[in-house]
Amino acid sequence: IAGIICSFIFYGQGFALFGEVERSIQALFVLSLWAFIIAFSAVWLSFFIYGPFEWLWRTLTYGKVQKMVKD
C-alpha cells in the first residue's frame, strides 16, 4: 500500500511531486506514512486473521476460500 500511495503522490499519475519536495519534508512524509501503516495494520489485524493479499494468496494456493474474520 505504501508503494501505491507514494507512486500516486510522487509520479505522473498523481501529483507528480518527484524532485519537487525537500529532503526534510520527504523524511517527515515517510515517517508519517510508516506510522499510519503500523496503526492501520494493528486495527486491521484486530478484526481479521490475514491481510487482504495474504488471504488472496492462501485462497489461491489452497483452492478454496479461506476464513477471513476472527471469531
N, C-alpha and C positions, 0 to 999 in steps of 0.2 A: 504494500500500500504506500510505503514511503516513496518508492520509485515512481509511482503514478502521480502522487502529489507533487514531487519535485519536478518531474517532467512537465506537468501542466504549468507550473509556475515559471520555470526557467527556459523552456524551449518554445518553439514556434506555435505549437497547438494551443498554447495558453497565453500567458502574459509576456513571454519572450524576454525575460529579465536576465538571461545569461550574459555575464560580463558587465552588467549594469549595477549590481549590488556590491557594496563594500564588504571586505572580509569580516569585519566585526558584526555586521548585520547577518551575514551568512552563518556565522557561528551561533548567533542568537537564534536564528531560524532553525538550525539543525538541533540545537538543544531543546527548543520548544516542540519541534516535531517528535523528537525522541521521547520527551515526557508525555506528550499526547498519546503516542502509540503504546507506551507502557501502561498508562491509565486505562486506555480503551481495551487493551488485552486483558487486564485484570477484571474489568467489568464483564467482558465477553465470556471469559472462562468461568465466571461465577454462575452463568446460566447454561452454558453449552459445554459438551465434553471435548469437542475438537474445534479448531479454527475452520473457517469455510473451505480453504484449499486442502487442508488435511482431510476433512470429511469427504470432499470430492475424490481425492486420491484413493482413500480407503474404499469408497464405494466402487470406483472403477476397478481397483485391484481385486476385491473380493467378489465382484459381480452381483452384489445386492446392496440395497440402500442401508447404510449404517445408521444406528441410533445417534441423534444429534443433541437432544435436550437432556439435561441431567434430571434424575428422578427427584 
